[in-house]
Amino acid sequence: MFIQWQNRMRALRGVRAWAALLAAGALAGLSLPPVNGWFLWALAFPVLLIWLEGQAGLRASFRGGWWFGFGYLMVALHWIGFAFLVDAKTYLWMMPFAVAGLAGFLALYWGLGAVAARLLARGGLPLVVALPVSLAVTEWLRGHLLTGFPWAAPGLAANGMAGVVQLAAVMGMTGLTLMVLLWALGPLLVGRGGAARFAGGALLALLLAAEMWGEQRVAAHPTVNRPAVTLRLVQPNVAQDDKWRAENTRVIFDRLKMLSTAPPHGSAVTHIIWPESAVSFFIDESEQAQAELAGVLAGGKWLLAGALRRELRPDGGERVFTSLIVFDDRGHPVSHYDKWRLVPGGEFLPFEAVLRPLGFRRLVTVPESFDAGPGPVSLAIPGAGKAAPFICYEVIFPDRLVDAGDRPQWLVNITNDGWFGRSTGPWQHFAQARLRAVEQGLPLVRAANTGISGVIDPVGRIVVQSALEQQTYLDVALPEALSPTPYARFGDGLLTALVLAVAAAGWFVRKSL
């Protein structure tokens, strides 16, 4: 029966083939948070492999890879559509174009990955090895080309795989992508019998070994807190359609102050963190706001606040940044970080000269435009050591996360996931932040306007987290950092070695597969 099913799958053509691949890709999309059905890859990914085994042409291979990728990305990225409901009267018409258009564009990488796998197979590398290797490489490219958008990499499925996620400390997210795809084919190889059964068994044994190693690594690194540092993460839960209205400016500022001065849960608070764009005015320019902050921060507290910031250009114009600003206990700004990876379509409009005349607009229209900062920095936070800040979407990028020449002691991510309501988006965003902590061996602190605020220790253990759409604050100690992980030291350089090792192993046993 198993052999008959494979033969029928290989023989599918036309609409029936595209529908089967689309459905299989959609099933794989459920492997990501919050479902965390990582095992679904073992049901979905073999469909693409088996169908490709029945094809000879590059064009058919591209179409098959594209349809699978389109199904996967439509499910994985459907949360983007929620952003268009915030101001539905203005933006709802753009929703299908944005969601399906983005998924269709990113699925091109899956189509190209399938073509690359076919070419490698013609060169003698077994397709069962060539396909995971090729897709891992094209997924890496998806995270780098045209500003990059690595959201929903298959490696994120490791979030639900307990100890396996610890491999991120060695091979990063793209390395996890390669391993997830290989492991997904393990049961298929076992079912084929013969020498393939041995290869499939070896893959599943490797999965078990990775799980055991990861569990041991977590047990060997209990959460150790830094003395005399207590953070307060403020989650004001301001609805997105209320956030930028002028009449709400005072209400929002007062809510932030109220949450910041509420009685502590335990030790006295030393540092307060507000989320991305916490206030809608230039707080570092307001003497009244800074005077009020002095009252909030009395007693030696420090504030890390997400806010807009501007600078004058030589021509008299303005440069506007979305920033994290550090305030001392007198309410004075002492340092800042400017977001440098801006959201395409949100904070800037790609191909603006073409798209703006067609009616497309950025989702964030206050201010008229954002400027990008210079890149990752380590900010010295008195009493808490050096922190590497990143704002919202920047947390999805494993590369250039921190200043390589000035390693921080913790990561701080401020965000506003109010755009995405109770969709899967905030859960996936938080899971990607967790991967960054494991990759770097650094604790990560996250303050969201709404979404999921929390603290993650350097092995990915969630110390505390908030609920969605809840006005709250969290008081928590700051965990200590670990020594730099292999991924922190070598980055994706180890990925090249892993890809070559897997390809070499596939070539060595090619006659068996």
N, C-alpha and C positions, 0 to 999 in steps of 0.2 A: 504493500500500500504506500509506504514511504517513497519507494522508487517511482511508483506510478504518479504520485503527486509532484515529484520533482520533474518528471518528464512532461507532465501537463503544464507546469509553470514555465518550463523552457520553451514550450511550443506556443505560448500566448503571443498574440500579435494585435496591433491596432488599439482600439479603444479599450478592449478587455485587459490588455497588458498595462496600459497607462492607469486604468482604474485600480488594478491590483497593486501597482507600485505606489500610487497615491495613498491608498488605504494603509499599506504597510508603513510608509513614511509617517502618516498621521499617528499610527499606533506607537511608533518610536518616539513621537513627540511627548507621549505620556510618561516617558522615562525621567523627565525633568521635574523639579519641585513645582508645586507642592505634592504631586502624586508620587514622585520618586519611584516609579515602576521600572527600575533599571533592568530587570530581567526581561522586559518586553523587547529589548534589543535582540534577544535570542529568538524571538518569534518574527520580528520585523526584518532585520538585516539579512537573514538567509534568503528572503524573497528576492531581494535585489541581486544577490550573488547568483542564485540559481537561474534567474531570468537572464542575466548577463552571460551565463555559461551557454545559453542557447543562441547567442547572437555572434555574428562575425564582423559586422560593420561598425565603424566608428560613429556614424550618425545615429544608429539605433542605440548604441551604448550611451551616447550623450543624452538622448531623449529619456532613456530609462533612468539614468542618474538624476536628471532634472526632475522628473515626476516624483521620484522618491524624496528628493530633497525638498521639493515644493510642499509635499504633504507634511513632511517633518517640520518645516519652518512655519507653515501656516498654523499648526497647532502650537508650536513652541512660542511663536511671536504674536499670537492673536491678541494678547493683552494690549498691544500698541493701539488697537482700535478704541480702547476705553478713553484715551486722551482726547479723541474727537467728540466725545460726549460732554466734555466740560462746557463747551460753548457750541452746542449742537446746531444752533441756528446758522452759525458762521461756517463751521468746519465739518459737519456730518457728511456732506457730499464727498469730502476727500477721503473718508474712511476706507472704502473698498480699494481705491487706487493706492493708498498708502500701505495698507496691510498686504494685499495681494501683490502689489507692485514690489514691495520690499522682499517678500518671500520669494517671488519669482526671480528677482534679480540675484539674491543670494544663492538661490538654487542653481545658478549657473556654475558655481564652484563645485557642486555635486555632479553636474553634468561633465565638467572638465575632469573631475576626479575619476569618473567612470571611463572616460576616454583614455586617460593616462594608464588606468589599470589594464584596459584592453591592449594598449601598446606594450606594456610590460609583459603581459601574458604572451603576446606574439614573440617576445624575446626569450621566453622560456620560464619566466617566473610564474608559479601557480596563481591563478586568479584569486584563490582563497587567501593568499598573502598580498597580492598586488592591490586588491581593492581596499583593504584597511590602510595599507601604507599610502596609497595615492590620496585617499580621502583625508588622512591625517595631515598630509602636506597641503592639500587645497584648503582645509580648515584653518591651517596656520596662515595661509595667504589671505583668507577671508578676514582674519583678525588684523591684517597689516595694510593691505592695499586700499587706496581711495579713503583714507583716514582710518579704515578698519572698523569692523563691527563683529567682535567675537562672541556676542551674546548667543546662547543656546548651543555652544559647542557640545558634541556628544560626551565629552569628558565631564561635563557638569552632572551627568547621571551618577557619577561616583559620590555625589552628595548623599545619596541614599544607600551607599554600600559600606557603611560602618568603617572598619579599619582600612579599607582599600583607598579611601580618600587621602591617606597619609602619603601615598605615592606622589602626590603633588609636590611634596618637599624635595623630591628627587627629579622628577621629569616634567613638572608643571601641567597645566591644563591640556595642552596639545598632546603630551605624552599619555595622559589619561585617555584622551580621545582614541589614540591608536590602540591602547590596551582594551578599552571597552568594546571596540569594534572586533578585535581579535577574539576576545572572550565570547562575544555574541555568536561566533561561528563554531565554538567548541562543541556544543551539543549536536550540531549538524554533522560535523566530522565524525563524532562518535557513532552517529546513526548510519554512516556510510560503511562502516566496518573496515576490515583489512588494516593496512598501514595507516589510513586516515583516522581510524579509531584511536590508534596510539597517539597521533598528533593532537586529536581533540582531547583525549584524556590528559595529555601533558599541559594543554592550555587550561583546563579546568583545575588541575593540580596547582598550576601557577596562580590561579585566582584564589584558591584556598590559602596558599602560602602568603600571598599579598595581604589577605584578610588577617591572618594570624600575626604577621609582622606589624601591620598597622595597629592592631589592638595592643600588642606589646609596646609599641612606641608611645601610644597614648598613656598606658599605665606607667611607663618609665618617666613621664614628664607631667606630674600633677601640677595643677595651677598654683603658682607661687605669686603672691601679691607684693607689689612695691609698698614699702612702709610710708605712712603719712601722705598718701595720695588717694583722695576719694573724689570720684567724678560724679557729676550730676548731668544726666542726659535728658534734655528737655524735649518733649514731643507735644507741641501745642495743638495738633490736629485741626489745622485751619483748612476748610474746604477750598479747593482750587479756584472755584468761581468767586470766592470771597477775598482771596489773597491780595489782589492788586487793586481793589476798590479803595479810593481815597478816604471814603467815610469809615473804613475799617482800620485805618492806620493806628489810631490810638487804642482801639480795642485789642488788636493783636499785640501791640507793644506791652500793654498792661497784662495781658495773659502770660506773655513770656516772663515778665517780671514776677508775677504771682507764682508761677511754677518754679522760678529760680530761687525764691525766698521761702518756699514752704518748708516746714520742719524736716530735718534730715532723717533718713531711715538708717540709723546707726551713727558712724563716725561723722565728724564735722566735714562739710564739703569744702574742698580746696580748689576745684576747677569745675566750671559750668560750661556745657557745650550746647549751643543752639544749632538748629538744622540749617540747611541750605536756604538762602534768601529769606531768613527768618522775619525780617522787616522789609517793608516796601520803600523805605526812604534811605538816604545816604547817612547812615547812623554815625559814621566817623566824621561827618561835617557838622553835626548838630550839637551845639553846646548844651541845649536843654536835655537831649537824650543822654549825653555823657554825664551830666550832673545826676540824672536819675540812676544811671548805671553805677555811679559811685556809691549810692545808697544800697544797691543790690549786692555790690562786691565788697562792702565794708568788712574789715577783718582779715584782709590779705588774700581774698579770692581772685581768681583769674577767669576771664570769659573768652571762649573761642566761639565766635558768632559768624554764621553764614550771612552775608550781606552784599548788596551792590556797592561797588567802589568805582570812582572815576578819577581820571587824570586829564589835564589840559594838554592838547597837542600844540606844537609850535605854531600851527596855522590858526589857533584860537578855538578849534573844535574840541570835542571830548572823546576820550577813550573810556568805555564803560566795561567793567569786569564783573563777573560773578566770583566772589572771593570768600575766603575765611580770614577774619580779622581778629587779632588777639588784643584784648583790652586788659589793662592793669586795674588794681583796686581803686584807682581814682577815676576810672571810666575813660582813660586815655588810650587810644590805639597805639600799640608799640611795634607791631609787625603784621604782615599779611601774606597770604598765598592767593594767587590768581589762577583760576581754572584755565587749563591750556588745551584740554581735549573737549571741544564744544560739540553739542549734540546736533548732527545733521538734521535739518528740517525743524528743529526745536529752537536752538540758539543761533544757528545760521542756516541759510537756505542754499544748498548746493546748486550750482548752475543757475544762479539767481537771475542773470540776464535773460535766460530762456523761460524759466518757470514763473517768475513774477508777472509778466504780461499775460500768462495763461490763467491767472487768478490764484496761484499758490502763494501761501504766506507761511512765515514761521509760526509755530504754536505759541512761542513766548514773544509777545510783541511789546513788552516793556523791559528795557528801553528799545529803541528802534534797532540797535545792533549791539552785539557783544564783541569784545576783543579777547584774544587768547593771551594767556600769560606765557612766561618763558619756558616752563617745564617743571619737572619735579624738584622739590626742595625739601630740606629738613629744617623745620622751625624749632628754635630753642624755646621751650615752654617752661618758665621758671617753676621749679619745684617738681616737674614731671619729666624732665629730660627732653630729648629731641623727638619730634613727631613728624611723620610724613603725612601731609593732608592730601586728600583728593575728594572731589566734589561730584556727587551723584554718579553719573555714567562712567566716570573715570575708573571706578572700581572694577569694571569688567575687563580691563586690560592687564594681563600679567606682566607685560614687558614695560620697561621704563616706569615702574611703579614708584620707585624710590631713587634718591640721588645715590648712585653707586659709590661715589667718593666720600659720602658723609652718611653712613648708615644710621637710621633713626632707631629709637628704642620702642616706638609704637606707631601704629597707623590710626589715623582718624578720618572717618568718612562721614561727611554731612550730606544729606539728600532730602529731596521732596518727592515722595512717591504718591502724592495726592492725585496726580494725573490718572493713576491707574486703578483707583478704587480698591475693591476686594478681588481683583483679578489675580492671575498667577504671577503677574509682573513683580510685585514686591517680594514674593517668596523667592523667585529666581534671582532677584537683585541681591537679597540677603545671602543666598547660597554662594553667589560669586564672591561676595565679600569674604565669606568663610574660606574659600579656596585661596584667596590672597594671603590670609593669615597663615595658612599651612605652608604655602609656597615659600614665604619669607621667614617663617619662624618668629613672627612678631605678633603681639596682641593687636586686635583691631577693635576700635571703639566707633560706634555708629549712632548718630543722632538723626532721626527722620522727622520731618514736619508731620507726616503720617506715613505709614508703611511699617517697617520693623526696625525699631531702635534696639541696641543691645551691645554686649561686649563678648568678644570671641578670644579665647586664649591662643597661644602660638601653635598649638596642635589641633586647632579647630574645635575645641570644646566650647559649647555655648554656655557662658557663665550666666547670662541673663538676657532676656529679650522681651520686648513689649508685644502687645496685641495690635492688630490692624485697627485703624480708625478709632484710636483711643487717646484722649487727652490725659497725659500722665508725665511722670518724671521717674527716672531710675537712678538710684545712688549705688555706686559700685566701686570697688577698689580696682586699680589698674594692675593687670598682671605683668610679671617680668617677661622679658624677651628671652629667646633661646639664642644660641650661637647661630651664625649664618648657615642656612641649609645649603645642600648642593645646588638647588635651583637658584637660591639667592646669590651664590658665588658664580655660577656658570650660565644661568638663564637658559635659553633655548638651545645653547650649544650642545647640551646633553641629548636633546631631541634628535639632532642629526645622527649621533652615534646610535641611538635606539632604532631609528628608521633603518639605518644601514645594517644593524645587527639582525633585525627581523627579516629584512630582504635577503641577507646572506643565509640565514637559517632556512628560509623558504626555498632558495635556490639549491641548497644542499640536499633537501628532501623532496625536491620537485617531482621525482618519478613516483614517489609514494602518494602524492596528493593529486 
